């Protein structure tokens, strides 16, 4: 994802196998970032 090597993604995700990367890295996160920002704005 964005130039980060697979081993680093595996380590950061806490996944025991590299196969788990494929289960998660394809998920888009833009909508999660936008939702988090909206919620954070309401909490402040």
ZIPETA-V979245 format. One record per residue. OMEGA is omega in whole degrees, 0 to 359 (999 if undefined). NEAR is the number of other C-alpha atoms within 12 Angstrom. Layout:
# ZIPETA-V979245
omega: (OMEGA:OMEGA)
near: (NEAR:NEAR)
This chain:
# ZIPETA-V979245
omega: (175:175:179:183:186:180:178:177:179:180:182:179:181:182:181:181:178:179:180:178:183:178:188:189:181:182:177:181:182:180:178:178:180:179:179:179:178:180:180:179:180:182:181:999)
near: (17:9:8:13:14:21:19:17:23:22:16:16:19:14:19:13:16:20:15:19:24:16:14:18:21:12:12:12:13:11:11:12:12:13:13:14:14:13:12:11:10:9:8:7)
